Amino acid sequence: MITKGDWDFHSQYDSYVPIIEQFIEETDNASAPWTVVEATDKNYTVLKVYSAVIKALEKRVSHADSHGKNAKKIEIIKPKKNEVKRSSKASKDYTRGEYEEELHAYGDRIRDIHYRFYKRKLPLMIVYEGWDAAGKGGNIMRLVRHMNPRGYDVVPVERPDQTELDHHYLWRFYTHFPKRGHVTIFDRSWYGRVLVERVEGFCTEDEWKRAYNEINEMEQAYIDSGGGLVKFWLEISRDEQLRRFKQRQDDPLKQWKITDEDWRNRKRWDEYEEAVDEMLGRTSTPHAPWTVIESDDKWSARLKTLKTVIEYSESMFQ
């Protein structure tokens, strides 16, 4: 049972002691404390481990029994007004010729950038969120058109299945994080926790209130590890959404895009509006800011997303 690695560890015992002491000290906290077990006497070791596990289980059961009764309420920290400006109207209108010319030029640059991500072994995540019919699919199609299909994945996020529900809500997204040199594009994302799950009641109030910090910390950890992250919110007006809904409904080739759920969600526009404001205000951070894409005009929206990805990528290469 004794390997060469065990002997190597033993020979450097004194070198490991300060390292172990440091990580215990710096990761010991109220939510996840360390229990140091004196392991000289085997019987004492077993009893102390049993005692610590039983104590933790009893505490967890007691907390579960009091949930909703004596549980501590989480207070919402309201975002600053106008912290993230939202508009559905672009500052510039494009003719078809101008649009096609810029789209082609951006496509060439995206091709080059994608190759540089691969050569430098840098991972990149691009997150798309937005109103129904805001044009996420069309934006993604133009973004990946000039990428090497072996170097990117598009992850369409739908309702979680039972396996995903049995894990922490972020688990299913971690499994799709890009490897080094790869690009992953999320068509909707973990922000569903503070949007649809909040509005539709698919999680508790404490759960979606807690999610803001959980998401910010997750994104910070990913970026600190060397990854890149671009977040898009596609904004359209209520009238433009209605026009696009009707257009899809009347077009036999696009009817599959419109569902009863889309119409039902539209009736709760004001509730989603409040959730969006808070999401943008509380999760637009210095390390992972939101970029609002004015999407009433599809051409300008597509060009802005491409330009944003290019500029962000160039900053990573510096």
C-alpha positions in Angstrom: 0.0 0.0 0.0 3.0 2.3 0.2 4.0 3.8 -3.1 7.0 5.8 -4.2 4.8 8.9 -4.0 4.2 8.2 -0.4 7.9 8.1 0.4 8.4 11.3 -1.6 5.8 13.0 0.4 7.3 11.7 3.6 10.8 12.9 2.7 9.4 16.5 2.2 7.1 16.4 5.3 8.5 19.6 6.7 8.0 21.5 3.4 4.4 20.5 3.2 3.5 21.5 6.8 3.4 25.3 6.2 1.5 24.9 2.9 -1.1 22.7 4.6 -1.4 25.2 7.5 -1.9 28.0 5.0 -4.6 26.4 2.9 -6.5 25.4 6.0 -6.3 28.9 7.4 -7.3 30.6 4.2 -10.2 28.3 3.3 -11.7 27.8 6.8 -15.0 29.7 6.9 -18.4 29.5 8.6 -20.1 27.8 5.7 -17.4 25.2 5.2 -15.1 24.9 8.3 -12.2 22.5 8.5 -12.1 19.9 11.3 -8.6 18.9 12.2 -8.4 15.3 13.3 -5.5 14.1 15.4 -4.7 10.8 13.7 -2.1 9.2 16.0 -4.6 7.0 17.8 -6.8 5.2 15.2 -9.7 4.7 17.6 -9.8 8.3 18.5 -9.6 9.3 14.9 -12.6 7.2 14.0 -14.7 8.5 16.9 -13.9 12.1 16.1 -14.7 11.7 12.4 -18.1 10.1 13.3 -18.8 12.8 15.8 -18.1 15.6 13.3 -20.2 14.0 10.6 -23.2 13.4 12.9 -23.0 16.9 14.2 -23.0 18.3 10.7 -25.9 16.1 9.6 -28.0 17.1 12.7 -27.3 20.8 12.0 -28.3 20.4 8.4 -31.5 18.6 9.3 -32.3 21.2 11.9 -31.8 23.9 9.3 -34.1 22.1 6.8 -36.8 21.8 9.4 -36.7 25.5 10.1 -36.6 26.6 6.5 -39.3 29.0 5.8 -40.0 29.5 9.5 -36.9 30.8 11.3 -34.6 30.8 8.3 -32.7 34.0 7.7 -34.1 36.1 4.9 -31.8 37.4 2.2 -32.2 41.0 1.5 -32.0 42.3 -2.1 -29.5 45.0 -2.8 -31.1 47.2 -5.3 -29.0 48.2 -8.3 -28.0 51.8 -8.9 -30.3 53.5 -11.3 -29.1 53.6 -14.9 -26.1 51.5 -14.0 -26.7 49.6 -17.2 -28.4 51.6 -19.9 -31.0 49.7 -22.0 -32.2 50.8 -25.4 -33.7 48.9 -28.3 -32.9 51.6 -30.9 -29.5 51.5 -32.6 -27.6 54.8 -33.1 -27.1 54.0 -36.8 -29.1 52.6 -39.6 -27.4 50.5 -42.3 -28.2 50.1 -45.9 -28.0 46.5 -47.2 -24.7 47.3 -49.0 -23.1 48.8 -45.8 -24.4 45.8 -43.8 -23.0 43.2 -46.2 -19.7 45.0 -46.5 -19.1 45.2 -42.7 -20.4 41.7 -42.1 -17.9 40.3 -44.5 -15.0 42.3 -43.0 -15.9 41.3 -39.5 -16.2 37.7 -40.6 -12.6 37.7 -41.8 -11.4 39.1 -38.5 -13.5 36.5 -36.6 -11.8 33.7 -38.5 -8.4 35.0 -37.7 -9.3 35.6 -34.0 -10.7 32.1 -33.7 -7.4 30.6 -34.9 -5.4 32.8 -32.5 -7.5 31.5 -29.6 -6.6 28.0 -30.7 -2.9 28.7 -31.0 -2.7 30.5 -27.7 -4.8 27.9 -25.9 -7.2 30.5 -24.5 -10.8 29.5 -23.7 -13.7 31.9 -24.5 -17.3 31.9 -23.5 -20.0 34.0 -25.1 -23.4 34.3 -23.4 -26.5 35.4 -25.2 -29.6 36.5 -23.2 -32.5 38.6 -24.4 -36.2 38.9 -25.0 -38.0 36.3 -27.0 -37.7 37.0 -30.7 -34.8 39.4 -30.1 -32.6 37.7 -32.6 -30.2 35.5 -30.6 -30.2 32.7 -33.2 -29.5 35.0 -36.1 -26.7 36.7 -34.2 -25.1 33.4 -33.3 -25.3 32.2 -36.9 -23.4 35.2 -38.1 -20.8 34.9 -35.4 -19.9 31.3 -36.0 -20.2 31.4 -39.8 -16.5 31.9 -40.3 -15.3 29.8 -37.4 -13.8 26.4 -37.7 -16.5 24.0 -36.5 -14.0 21.8 -34.7 -13.1 24.8 -32.4 -16.5 25.9 -31.1 -19.7 24.6 -29.5 -23.1 26.3 -29.4 -25.1 25.2 -26.3 -28.8 25.8 -26.5 -30.1 25.9 -23.0 -33.6 24.4 -22.3 -35.4 23.2 -19.2 -33.2 21.1 -17.0 -33.8 17.3 -17.0 -34.1 15.3 -13.9 -30.4 14.6 -13.6 -29.6 18.3 -13.9 -32.3 19.1 -11.3 -30.6 16.7 -8.9 -27.5 18.8 -8.9 -26.7 22.5 -8.1 -28.2 24.6 -10.9 -24.7 25.7 -12.1 -23.5 22.1 -12.5 -25.0 21.6 -16.0 -23.2 24.7 -17.2 -19.8 23.8 -15.8 -19.9 20.6 -17.9 -20.0 22.8 -21.1 -17.2 25.2 -20.1 -14.7 25.4 -23.0 -11.4 23.7 -22.9 -8.3 25.7 -23.7 -8.3 27.0 -27.2 -12.0 26.5 -27.6 -15.0 28.8 -27.8 -18.4 28.0 -26.3 -21.5 30.0 -27.1 -24.5 29.8 -24.7 -27.9 30.4 -26.3 -29.4 31.4 -22.9 -27.4 30.5 -19.8 -27.2 30.3 -16.0 -29.0 33.7 -15.9 -32.2 31.7 -16.3 -32.1 31.4 -12.5 -32.7 35.1 -12.0 -35.0 35.5 -15.0 -37.5 32.7 -16.0 -37.0 30.7 -12.8 -37.6 33.7 -10.7 -40.6 35.0 -12.6 -42.2 31.6 -13.2 -41.6 30.4 -9.6 -39.3 27.5 -10.6 -37.1 28.2 -7.6 -37.6 29.8 -4.2 -37.1 33.4 -3.5 -34.0 32.7 -1.3 -32.5 30.7 -4.2 -32.8 33.4 -6.9 -31.7 36.1 -4.4 -28.6 34.0 -3.5 -27.8 33.4 -7.2 -26.4 36.9 -8.0 -23.4 36.4 -5.8 -23.0 32.8 -6.8 -22.9 33.8 -10.5 -20.5 36.7 -10.0 -18.1 34.5 -8.0 -18.3 31.7 -10.6 -17.6 34.1 -13.5 -14.7 35.7 -11.5 -13.1 32.3 -10.9 -13.4 31.4 -14.5 -11.8 34.6 -15.7 -9.1 34.5 -13.0 -8.1 31.0 -14.4 -7.4 32.6 -17.8 -10.8 32.4 -19.6 -12.6 35.1 -21.5 -16.2 36.0 -21.1 -18.5 38.1 -23.2 -22.2 38.7 -22.1 -24.8 40.0 -24.5 -28.3 41.2 -23.6 -30.5 41.6 -26.7 -33.0 44.4 -26.1 -36.1 44.9 -28.2 -39.2 47.0 -27.7 -42.5 45.5 -26.8 -44.0 46.6 -30.1 -41.2 45.1 -32.1 -41.6 41.8 -30.3 -45.3 41.8 -31.1 -44.5 42.4 -34.8 -42.1 39.6 -34.9 -44.4 37.2 -33.1 -47.2 37.9 -35.6 -44.7 37.6 -38.5 -43.6 34.1 -37.3 -47.2 33.1 -36.7 -48.2 34.0 -40.3 -45.2 32.5 -42.0 -45.5 28.7 -42.4 -41.7 28.4 -42.5 -41.3 30.2 -39.1 -44.3 29.0 -37.2 -42.1 26.5 -35.4 -40.4 29.4 -33.7 -43.5 30.7 -31.9 -45.2 28.8 -29.1 -48.0 29.3 -26.6 -45.3 29.8 -24.0 -44.0 32.8 -25.9 -47.4 34.4 -25.8 -47.8 33.6 -22.2 -44.4 35.0 -21.3 -45.3 38.2 -23.1 -48.2 38.8 -20.8 -45.7 38.9 -17.9 -43.6 41.5 -19.6 -43.5 43.9 -16.6 -42.4 41.1 -14.2 -39.6 40.2 -16.6 -38.7 43.8 -17.0 -38.1 44.1 -13.3 -36.0 40.9 -13.3 -33.9 42.0 -16.2 -33.2 45.4 -14.6 -32.0 43.8 -11.4 -30.0 41.1 -13.2 -28.1 43.7 -15.3 -27.6 45.9 -12.3 -26.3 43.2 -10.0 -24.2 41.1 -12.4 -22.6 43.6 -14.6 -19.2 43.6 -12.9 -15.8 45.0 -13.9 -14.5 41.6 -14.8 -17.7 40.5 -16.7 -19.8 43.5 -17.8 -23.0 43.2 -19.9 -23.1 44.6 -23.4 -26.6 45.7 -24.3 -27.4 45.0 -28.0 -30.0 47.4 -29.4 -32.0 44.8 -31.4 -35.0 46.4 -33.0 -32.8 46.5 -36.1 -31.3 43.1 -36.8 -28.5 44.3 -39.0 -27.0 46.7 -36.5 -27.5 44.2 -33.7 -25.5 41.6 -35.6 -22.7 44.0 -36.4 -22.4 45.2 -32.9 -22.1 41.7 -31.4 -19.3 40.9 -33.9 -17.5 44.1 -33.2 -17.8 43.6 -29.5 -16.4 40.0 -29.7 -13.5 41.2 -31.9 -12.6 44.1 -29.6 -12.8 41.9 -26.4 -10.7 39.2 -28.0 -8.0 41.7 -29.1 -7.7 42.9 -25.5 -7.1 39.3 -24.4 -4.2 38.9 -26.9 -2.4 42.0 -25.6 
